[in-house]
């Protein structure tokens, strides 16, 4: 333990970079799963407005359950494994994704939907080719919050058999009174969160080219609006 900067205790049975990989896997897989679940649920809430309040209430109540309580319930079924950590994180992400997607899709102007319908787009194509692209900024904003939260919450998994990724270093640092391990855990987790957030900002820039970018020149009056161009491309 007193060797190089990235030397870690043997009881963790992993290298530092192995813990980084474990941390990312336990954080990002639940976020991806939560997004896949939230997309159809949010669409139902858009189509059936009465469904949105109870869905939002359920996700909020689930988010209020402490992660340790979740672990206690799940550990009898999934054991001291990564799955026990990832299930609560996936559930927690729903409280971010569902409102973000619903609000983003509802922000699409009705005339835009009417134009897409007039061009022959059915409900499914209209949702994926018109509504989701326009709602992308709101969805990616929710994705940023869910991703950073998930990366920070993974560390709690250290309490169930070294399943906390970099959080395991924090636990061992306190046990062995090694400040180096504590700093490796805290700084490493922060760097992962910042890096993931930066990548998502870049993703937003790539998928929403019509949004203003700093000192970007104003659009000429006779230039087609972005949405009009998108719809024309869809028809072609």
C-alpha positions in Angstrom: 0.0 0.0 0.0 3.0 2.3 0.5 4.3 2.0 -3.1 3.3 4.1 -6.1 0.4 6.5 -6.2 -2.0 4.0 -7.8 -1.0 1.0 -5.7 -4.1 -0.2 -3.8 -4.7 -2.8 -1.1 -4.8 -6.4 -2.1 -8.1 -7.0 -0.4 -9.8 -5.1 -3.2 -8.6 -7.7 -5.7 -8.4 -5.2 -8.5 -6.2 -2.5 -9.9 -7.0 1.2 -9.8 -7.9 1.2 -13.5 -10.0 -1.9 -12.9 -11.9 0.0 -10.3 -12.4 2.9 -12.7 -13.9 0.4 -15.2 -16.1 -1.1 -12.6 -17.3 2.4 -11.5 -18.2 3.4 -15.0 -20.0 0.1 -15.7 -22.1 0.3 -12.5 -22.9 4.0 -13.2 -23.6 4.1 -17.0 -25.5 0.8 -17.5 -28.3 1.9 -15.1 -28.5 5.3 -16.8 -28.9 3.6 -20.2 -31.5 1.2 -18.9 -33.4 4.0 -17.2 -33.5 6.0 -20.5 -34.8 3.0 -22.4 -37.6 2.5 -19.9 -38.4 6.2 -19.6 -38.8 6.8 -23.4 -42.0 4.7 -23.8 -43.3 5.6 -20.3 -42.9 9.3 -21.1 -44.6 8.9 -24.5 -47.6 7.3 -22.7 -47.7 10.2 -20.3 -47.7 12.6 -23.3 -50.6 10.8 -25.0 -52.5 10.1 -21.8 -52.2 13.3 -19.7 -54.0 11.8 -16.7 -51.2 9.2 -16.4 -48.4 11.7 -15.9 -49.1 12.8 -12.3 -49.3 9.2 -10.9 -46.2 8.1 -12.8 -44.3 11.2 -11.5 -45.5 10.4 -8.0 -44.3 6.8 -8.2 -40.9 7.8 -9.5 -40.5 10.5 -6.8 -41.5 8.0 -4.1 -38.9 5.5 -5.4 -36.3 8.2 -5.5 -37.0 9.0 -1.9 -36.1 5.4 -0.8 -32.5 5.4 0.6 -30.1 3.3 -1.4 -29.2 1.3 1.7 -32.8 0.3 2.1 -32.9 -0.7 -1.6 -29.8 -2.9 -1.0 -31.3 -4.6 2.0 -34.4 -5.6 -0.1 -32.4 -6.7 -3.2 -29.5 -8.5 -1.5 -31.7 -11.5 -0.8 -32.4 -11.8 -4.5 -29.3 -10.6 -6.3 -26.7 -11.1 -3.6 -23.6 -8.9 -3.1 -23.2 -8.2 -6.8 -23.1 -5.3 -9.2 -26.8 -5.9 -10.0 -27.7 -5.0 -6.5 -26.0 -1.6 -7.0 -27.3 -1.0 -10.5 -31.0 -1.6 -10.0 -31.5 1.3 -7.5 -29.5 3.6 -9.8 -31.6 2.7 -12.8 -34.8 3.4 -10.7 -33.4 6.7 -9.5 -32.7 7.9 -13.0 -36.4 7.6 -13.9 -37.3 10.6 -11.7 -35.0 12.7 -14.0 -35.7 11.2 -17.3 -39.5 11.0 -17.3 -40.1 14.8 -16.6 -37.3 15.8 -19.0 -38.7 13.7 -21.9 -42.3 14.7 -21.2 -41.6 18.4 -21.0 -39.3 18.2 -24.1 -41.9 16.4 -26.2 -44.7 18.6 -25.0 -42.7 21.7 -26.0 -43.0 20.7 -29.7 -45.5 23.2 -31.3 -48.8 21.7 -32.5 -48.4 23.3 -35.9 -45.1 21.3 -36.3 -46.9 18.1 -35.5 -49.7 19.0 -37.9 -47.1 19.6 -40.6 -45.4 16.3 -39.9 -48.8 14.5 -40.1 -49.6 16.2 -43.4 -46.3 15.0 -44.8 -47.4 11.4 -44.1 -45.6 10.7 -40.9 -47.4 8.2 -38.6 -47.4 8.5 -34.8 -44.2 6.3 -34.4 -42.2 8.1 -37.1 -43.4 11.5 -35.9 -42.2 10.7 -32.4 -38.8 9.5 -33.4 -38.1 11.8 -36.3 -39.7 15.0 -35.2 -40.6 15.1 -31.5 -37.5 13.5 -30.0 -35.0 15.5 -32.1 -36.7 18.7 -31.1 -36.8 17.6 -27.4 -33.2 16.5 -27.6 -31.8 19.5 -25.5 -34.2 18.8 -22.6 -33.5 15.0 -22.8 -29.7 15.5 -22.8 -30.0 17.9 -19.9 -31.8 15.2 -18.0 -29.1 12.7 -19.1 -26.4 14.9 -17.7 -28.1 15.1 -14.3 -28.8 11.4 -14.2 -25.2 10.5 -15.3 -23.4 12.7 -12.8 -25.7 11.6 -10.0 -25.2 7.9 -10.9 -21.4 8.3 -10.9 -21.5 9.8 -7.5 -23.9 7.3 -6.0 -22.0 4.2 -7.2 -19.6 4.7 -4.2 -22.4 3.6 -1.8 -21.9 0.1 -3.2 -18.8 -0.2 -1.0 -21.1 -1.2 1.8 -22.1 -4.5 0.1 -19.0 -6.4 -0.6 -16.6 -4.0 -2.4 -19.1 -3.2 -5.2 -18.6 0.5 -5.1 -16.0 1.0 -7.7 -13.8 3.9 -6.6 -15.8 4.1 -3.4 -14.0 0.9 -2.3 -10.8 3.0 -2.1 -12.6 5.5 0.2 -13.6 2.6 2.5 -10.1 1.1 2.6 -8.6 4.6 3.0 -10.6 5.0 6.2 -9.8 1.5 7.4 -6.0 1.7 6.8 -5.8 5.5 7.6 -4.4 6.1 4.1 -5.2 9.6 2.9 -3.8 8.8 -0.5 -6.6 6.2 -1.1 -9.2 8.7 0.0 -7.9 11.3 -2.4 -7.7 8.8 -5.2 -11.4 7.9 -4.6 -12.7 11.5 -4.3 -10.7 13.0 -7.1 -11.2 10.0 -9.4 -14.9 10.1 -9.0 -15.0 13.9 -9.6 -12.9 13.6 -12.7 -15.2 10.8 -14.1 -18.3 12.9 -13.5 -16.7 16.0 -15.1 -15.5 14.0 -18.1 -18.9 12.3 -18.6 -20.7 15.7 -18.4 -18.3 17.2 -20.9 -18.9 14.4 -23.4 -22.7 14.9 -23.0 -22.3 18.6 -23.7 -20.4 17.7 -26.9 -23.2 15.3 -27.8 -25.8 18.0 -27.4 -23.8 20.3 -29.7 -23.6 17.5 -32.3 -27.3 16.5 -32.2 -28.7 20.0 -32.0 -26.8 22.0 -34.7 -29.7 24.5 -34.9 -29.2 25.8 -31.4 -27.3 29.1 -30.9 -23.6 28.7 -30.3 -22.0 31.7 -28.6 -21.1 34.2 -31.3 -22.8 32.5 -34.1 -24.1 34.8 -36.8 -27.9 35.4 -37.0 -29.8 33.3 -39.6 -30.7 35.2 -42.8 -34.4 35.9 -43.2 -34.8 34.0 -46.4 -33.0 30.9 -45.0 -35.3 28.0 -44.1 -36.0 27.4 -40.4 -34.3 24.4 -38.9 -37.5 22.5 -38.4 -38.7 23.2 -41.9 -35.4 21.8 -43.2 -35.8 18.7 -41.0 -39.3 18.0 -42.2 -38.2 18.5 -45.8 -35.4 16.0 -45.3 -37.8 13.6 -43.8 -40.1 13.7 -46.8 -37.2 13.2 -49.2 
